[in-house]
Amino acid sequence: MKNVIYLLLITLLFAACKKDKIEHKSDFQNSYNAWMDFKKASSNSYRYTVATSSWIGLNSETTVTVQSGKIVHRTYIAKGPDANIPSTVVTYEQWEEDEAAVNSHTSGFAAVTLDEIYRQAEQEWLVKRADATISFEAKNNGMVSTCGYVLKGCMDDCFMGIRITVIEKI
C-alpha cells in the first residue's frame, strides 16, 4: 500500500511539472469549442477571409468558401500604392477559382478548412518558442482571428501565422 501511495505521489508530481507546449492554451481551447459549435450550426458550410498587410503598403485578402466540409471556391485580391502616384491605391492582382481550380494560383492564402487552420495553430503557430512573441485572438464570435508568432529581433513583415477578418455561415 505504501508503494502505491509513493507511486501515486511521484506520478502527480510529474504531471504537475509537465508544461503545456502551446501558448494561450485556454483561449485556444475556448475558441476551438466556439468553432465546433459554429461548424455544427452551419452544417460545416462557411466562408472566411484571410488578410495580409506589408509595411510598404501592400495588402491582400483571400476568401475561402467551404460547403459541407469541402472547399468549393477561393478569391484573391492584392492592392497597394501606385508606383507612380503613391497616394493612389491600385489592384495588382485579382482572381477567382471555382471548385475544380481551387489552389491553382500560387498567390494568396492556400484554401484550407478551418479544421486545418486550428490544427496548424495548435501544432505550429502557438508552439512555445523562447525566441518569439506568440499571439492569439478570437474576435470572430469566439473563433480565431489572429494566431501566430513574430521572431524576436525581426524588423519587417515578420508575422508567421494567420489573420482572419471574417468567418460567416453560407
Residue pairs with C-beta under 8 A, 6 or more apart in sequence:
19 128
20 128
21 127
21 128
22 28
22 122
22 126
22 127
22 128
23 126
23 127
23 128
23 134
23 136
24 126
24 134
24 135
24 136
25 126
27 136
27 138
28 121
28 122
28 126
28 136
30 138
30 142
31 118
31 136
31 138
31 142
31 143
31 144
32 118
33 142
34 138
34 141
34 142
34 143
35 114
35 118
35 142
35 143
35 144
38 46
38 141
38 143
38 167
38 169
39 46
39 114
39 115
41 169
42 169
42 170
43 68
44 66
44 68
44 69
45 66
45 67
45 68
45 169
45 170
46 65
46 66
46 114
46 167
46 168
46 169
46 170
47 63
47 64
47 65
47 66
47 166
47 167
47 168
47 170
48 63
48 64
48 114
48 140
48 164
48 166
48 167
48 168
49 61
49 62
49 63
49 64
49 164
49 165
49 166
50 61
50 62
50 63
50 64
50 109
50 162
50 163
50 164
50 165
51 59
51 60
51 61
51 163
51 164
51 165
52 58
52 59
52 60
52 61
52 109
52 163
53 59
53 60
54 80
54 157
55 156
55 157
56 80
56 81
57 80
57 81
58 78
58 79
58 80
58 92
59 78
59 79
59 80
60 76
60 77
60 78
60 79
60 107
60 108
61 76
61 77
61 165
62 74
62 75
62 76
62 108
62 109
62 111
63 73
63 74
63 75
63 76
64 71
64 73
64 74
64 109
64 111
64 112
65 71
65 72
65 73
65 74
65 170
66 72
66 113
66 114
67 170
69 113
70 99
71 99
71 102
71 111
71 112
71 113
72 98
72 99
72 102
73 96
73 97
73 98
73 99
73 102
74 96
74 97
74 102
74 103
74 108
74 111
75 95
75 96
75 97
76 93
76 94
76 95
76 96
76 105
76 107
76 108
77 91
77 93
77 94
78 91
78 92
78 93
78 94
78 107
79 89
79 90
79 91
79 92
80 89
80 90
80 92
81 87
81 88
81 89
81 90
82 88
82 89
82 90
93 107
95 105
97 103
97 104
97 105
97 111
102 111
103 110
103 111
109 162
112 120
114 143
114 144
114 167
117 144
117 147
117 162
117 164
118 144
120 162
121 136
121 144
121 147
121 161
121 162
125 134
125 147
125 148
125 149
125 160
125 161
125 162
126 134
126 136
126 147
126 149
128 134
129 149
129 151
131 151
131 152
132 149
132 150
132 151
132 152
133 149
133 150
133 152
134 148
134 149
135 146
135 147
135 148
135 149
135 150
135 161
136 144
136 146
136 147
137 144
137 145
137 146
137 147
138 144
138 145
139 145
139 146
140 164
140 166
140 167
141 167
143 164
143 167
144 162
144 164
145 163
145 164
145 165
146 161
146 162
146 163
146 164
147 161
147 162
148 159
148 160
148 161
148 162
148 163
149 159
149 160
149 161
150 158
150 159
150 160
151 158
151 160
